[in-house]
Amino acid sequence: MSDNSNTILGILAGTAIGATMGILFAPDKGTETRRKLVEQSNSLVDEVTSNTTQFKNQVVDSISSNKETLEDKMESLVSSASYKTEDVITTLETKLKDLKARNRKLQRS
C-alpha cells in the first residue's frame, strides 16, 4: 500500500517538474505547449486512475482474505463450543443420574 502512495507521489512530482521545465524551455508556440500540457495531464489522469483502481482492488482482496480468515475462526470457535456443550450436557446427565439414584435410596429409607 505504501508503494502505491509513493508511486503516485512520484508520478505527480515528476509531472509537475516536467511540465514546469517544459514551459520554461519550450521552443514551441503557446498553443502547441498548451496542447502538449493537455495531453500530458490526460495521460496523468489515466495513470492515476489505473493506480487507484489497482490500489482499490488490493484493499478489496485484503479485506476478502481477512473476512474468510475470520469466518474460519468463527466456525472453529462454534465447533469447539459445540463439543464443549456436549461435554457439559453429558456431565449434567451423569450428575442427574447420580442424584436420581440417591433420591431413590432416600425414598426407600
N, C-alpha and C positions, 0 to 999 in steps of 0.2 A: 504494500500500500504506500509506503514511504517512497519507493522507487517511482511510482506513478506521479506523485506530487512533485518530486524533483524533476522528472521528465517534463511535466507541464510547465514548471517554473523556468526550466532551461529553454524550452521552446519559446515561451513568452519573452524571456530576456533576449534570446538570440534574435527573435523577430524585431523587437524594439531597437536593438543595436543596429541590426542590418538595415532597417528602414531609415533610421537616423543617418547612418553612413551613406546610404543610397541617395538620400535627399541632399546631403551636403556635397557629395561628389558627383552628382548626376550630370551627365553630358546631354541628357535628353531634355525636350521641352517639358513644360509643366503638365500639359495634358497627358503626355506619354508617361511621365513619372506617376501621375495620379492613377492611370490605368494599371500600371505595374503594382502600385500600392493596393489597389482593389483586388487584383489577382492574388497578391501575397496574403492579404487579410482573409480572402475566401479560403485559400489553402490552409491558413492557420485555423480558421473556424472548423474546417473539415477535420483537421488533425486533432484539435481539442475535443471535438465531438466523438471521434473514434476512441481517443484515450479515455474519455468519460464513460463511454459505453463499455469499454474493457474493464474499467475500474468497477462499474456497477455490476457487471457480470461476476467479477471476482468476489465482491461483497455478497451477492446473492448465493453464489456457490458455497462460500464460507458459512453463511447462515444456514443453508440447507444441510450442510455437513454437520454443523453443531446441533441442529434440530434432530437429525437422525441419531446422533450420539445420545442426546437427551432422551429421546424416545426409547432407545435400547436400555438405558439406565433405569428409566421408569418401569419398563417391562420386567427387568431383572428384580427391581425392588418389589413390585407387585407379586411376582412369582415367589420371591423369598418370603414375603409376608404371608402368602397363601400357605406355604409349607409350615411356617411358624403357627399359623392359625390352626392348622390340622393338629399340630403337636399339642397346642393348648386344649383343643377340644378333646383329644384323646386323654390327656391328663385329667381334665374335668370329668370325663366319663368314668375313668378309673376311680377317682375320688368319690363320685356319686355312687358307684357300685359298692365301695367300701362303706359309705355312710348308710346305704340301704341295708347292708349286711349287719352293721352294728344296730341299726334301728330294729331289725327283726329279732336280734338277740335280746334287746331291751324289752320288746313287747312280749316275748316268751317268759321273761323272768318275772 
